[in-house]
């Protein structure tokens, strides 16, 4: 099964409401729920998402529903990849970082970069399909890729272009006001293009957008975990681990707390950052090992470990079993 983080659907319910549809009903029809969308680090079936977007396009009479959804999204939809990318030395290295870790956020999607004259084309493809050929999912994915490149380059230039293989619909009035001159329909690729020499530039570090991202995360956390600092810390750790940034400094910054202040408040609650980091890693590891949908190597990366051996050693210290032994034990229990 191919999976994607539910944060990719940021703004979905809002857009459907604007277009006169009932989001909860549509989600139920596809075996999904609003609760899943409120947890941006949970996973959804990519195929279910593709079919859901296709149905939304038909019901809303919006042939560019996927693109319209991406156009209205905040940094919450792409922040898990774009923010770590902005810390790389160059845009080219940020793109390599994205290619290397994309599967931790969206499985079954591939990014391919090629030179085309003086431009660099970054195309999107999937390892699966559906009845429509993933038209709406391609729109959403390419739109999010375009948003991420806009964040990483800080550019509003028409040299950054969004490409779709499908023809331009005749009845999408909202397109006139969104990215004029930057959309290319009937393109050979689904993806984005920009001048090749941009890859040598350092990525943009938009501090205002970064603050906005963390403010949105904080509002979401405060609503979900009011006055529960430990739960907030665990949630942020889980979102930062895949990029290898689950440190007390990064979590403290996300909460607007100095690391020493964070440690002191946790100590007052009878806990510690290292304890919460271990509990979060163990919980995520158990979940994925039970589901058996991710290799142990990928799981180690998803938990912020640079080496599988270190993850295996820690897991055995926590549970008394290696990850492979623990997964095998769960399989035996399921058979009885």
N, C-alpha and C positions, 0 to 999 in steps of 0.2 A: 504494500500500500504506500502511495506517495502522500506525504503530509506537508502542511504549511502552518506556520504560526498564525493564530487567529488575529493578531494585530494587523495583518494585511487587509482586514476588512474594516479598518478604522473609518467611521463615517457612513457605513452601510445603512444602518437603520435611519439615520438622519436623511440621507438621500432618498430612500424609498418613501419616507413620510412626505417629503417635498413633492414627490411624483404621484402622491395619492394612493399608495399601496400600504398593505399591512405587513411590516417586516417580520413580526413574530409568527404570523401564519405561514409565510413563505419559508422561513427557517425550519419550522416544524415539518413542512412537506418534504424537506430534504434531510430530515433526521438531525437537524441542528437546533441550537437554542440561543436565546439572547445571553444567557449566562456564560456560554462559551466565548462570546464576543467581548464580554466584560473582563475576561482574563486573557490579556494579549499574549501570554506565554504558553497558553494551551495550544494543542495542535488540532487541525481539521483535515479531513480528507481532501486532497487537491481535486480529485474528480468530482466530489460532491460540490465543492466550491465552483468548479467550472460549470456544472449543470445549473446550479443556483443562479449564477450570473446570466446564463443564457435565458432562463425563465424570466428573470427580472427585465431583461432587454425586451422580450416579447410583451410582457404585461404592461410595461411602462411606455411602450412604443418609442423606445430610445435605443437606436441601433449602436450607439457608442456608450452604452451604460458603463462598461468596464473602464473606459477612458474618463468618463465623467466622474466616476467614483474616485479614481486616482487624482483627478484635477482638484478635488475638494479636500483631499487628505492633508493631515498635519504631519509633522515630523514623527509622530508616534508610529506611523506605518513603516517608516524606513530607518528610524533612528538607531535600531540595534545594529545595522550594518554601516550606515552613513557616518555616525559619530566616531566609531573606531577608525574608519577609513580616513577621516579628517586628521587623524594623528599620525598618518604615514608621511614619510619624507617627500613623496611626489604623488601626483595624480595617478601615474602609471603603477606605482606600488600600491596605491589604494585600490585600484582595480584588481590587481593580483590578489590582494588580501580578500576582496569580495569573492573572487572566483574560488579561492581556497576554502572559505568558510560558509559560502552560500548554502550548502547542503544542510547545515545545522539549522537554518531558518526555513528553507523550502527545499524539499526533496523531490528529485525528478525534473529539475530545471537546470539548464546549462547556459552559461555565458561564453560567447565566442568572439574574440577580437580579431579584426583583420584590417590591413591597410588598403585604402582605396584612393589612389592618387595622393593628394595632400591631406586627406581625411582619415580618421580612425573610426571604424564602424564596430559597434558592440551589439551583437545580435543575441536574441533570446530564443531558446527552443525548449521543448518539453519532451520527456521520455514516455509520454502517454498522449491519448487523444480522446475526444468524445464525438457525438453525432454532428456537432457544428464545426468540428475542427478547431475547437478552443478559441473561437473568435473573441469572445468577451474576456476570457482569461488572458489572452495575448494583449488585449488593450490595457487591462489592469496592470499586468507585469511590465509592459513597456512604459506605461505612464509612471509607475513607481520608479523604474530605472531612470527615466527622464528627470523626475523630481530629485532623485539621489545625485545625479550628475549636476543638476542646477545647484544643489547644496554644496557639493564638493568643489565646483568651479567658481561659485559666486557669480555666475555669468547670466545675463539676460540677453546676450547677443544672439542674433539669428544664426550664428555659426553652430550653435548647439541645436540639433534638430531631432525630432521624434519621427520615426518611420513605422508605418503599418502597411502590410501587404494588401489589405482590403481597400476597396474603392471608397472615396469620400461620399458619405450619405448626403442626400439633397435636403433633408429636413432636420438639420441639427443647428438651430439658430444660435445656441449658446457658444458654438465654436468661434463665432465671429469675434468674441471678446476674450477668447482664451488662446494665448500664445500665437498671435497672428504672424504668419510667415515662417513659423518654425515646425509646422506639421507637414509631413510628406506622405501622401496616400499612394496606393498602387506602387509601393516600393518593393524592391527585391527582398528586403529583410523586415523582420519585426525587431526593432531596436532603436538605438540612438547613434548619432554621428557628431563628430566635432573635429576641429583641426588637430592633426596628429601631434604637432609640437606642444599641445596643451599637456601631454602626458609628462613632460619634463618639469612642469610647474609644481610648486608646493600646493597642496589642496587648500581651499578656503577654510578658515575656521570662524564661522559666523557665530560669535559669542551670543548675540541677541537670540538667534534661533535655538542655540543650545540651551540657553536659560529658559526659553519658552517650552522646549521639550521637557526639561526637568520639572518645570512648574506644572505642566499638564500631568506628568507622572505623579507628582506630589498630590495634586487635587484628586486624582484617581485613587491613590493610596489612602488619602485621608478619608475619602468616602467609603472605601472598602474596609479599612482597618482603623477606625477612629480610636485614638489614644492607645494603640497597640504597636509600640515601637519595634518589638521583636518581629512581628509579622511584616511590618514595612521593610525592615532590614532584609529579611529572608526573600521577600518579593524582589527587591532591587538586586540582591546577590544573584538570584536565578536569571535575571535579565542581562546581567553583565558578564556572567561566567563564560558564555560561548566566545566572547571576544578576548578572554583572558584578562579581564579587568575587574574581577571580583575582590578587589582589595578594600581595606578599611578606609583608605583615602578616597577612593572613587565612590564608595557607598556613602561616606560622610558628605562628600560634595553633592551627591544627588539629594540628600536629605537637608542640605544647608547647614550641616553641623561640622565643626572641627573634629578630626579623628579622635582626639583625646576626650572631647566632650561626649562623642558618641560612645566611646568605650566606658566612660564614667556612668552615663545613664543606663547602659546595659548592665553594668556591674551592680547598680542600685536595684535593678530588677532581678538580680540573681543569675545573670547570664553573661556571656562574653561574645565578642565578634567571632573569635575562632570556633567557639561552640556552635554558633548559628551557621557559620560557613560549612562546618562538617555536617550538621543536620540537613542543610539544604542540599549539599552534594549527595549525601546518602539517599535522601528522598527522591531526587531526580534519577539517580543511578538505579534504584530499585524499580521505579516506574518504567524506565526504558528496558531494563533487563527482563522484566515480566512481560512486556509487550513484544520483545524480541524483534523489533523493527529497525534497530540501529546496531551497527557493529561496535565491538568494545573499543576499537581504535577511535571511531567517531564519537562514542560516548565520552571517552577520556578528553577529547578536544572540547566537546560541548560543556564539560565541567571545568574547563580552564587549565587542564594539565597539558604540559608540553610533551610528556612522555607517558606511554601506556603503562610502563613498569611502575611508575610512581603512583598512578591511580590504582593499579592492582594491589600494590603494597598497602596503600591506605584503606582500600575497601576490605582487605583481609583483616586488617587490624580492627576495623569497625564491626565486622560481622563474623569473623572466624573462618570465612570462606573466600576464595578468589572469585572475581566476577563470573567466570565461566562455571565454577562449581555452584555458585548461588543460582545462576540462571538454570542450570541443569536440574537443581533441586526443585525449583518452582515448576519446571516442566513435569517432573515426576508427580508432584502433588496434584497438578491439574488432571492427571490421568486417573486419579483415585477418587 
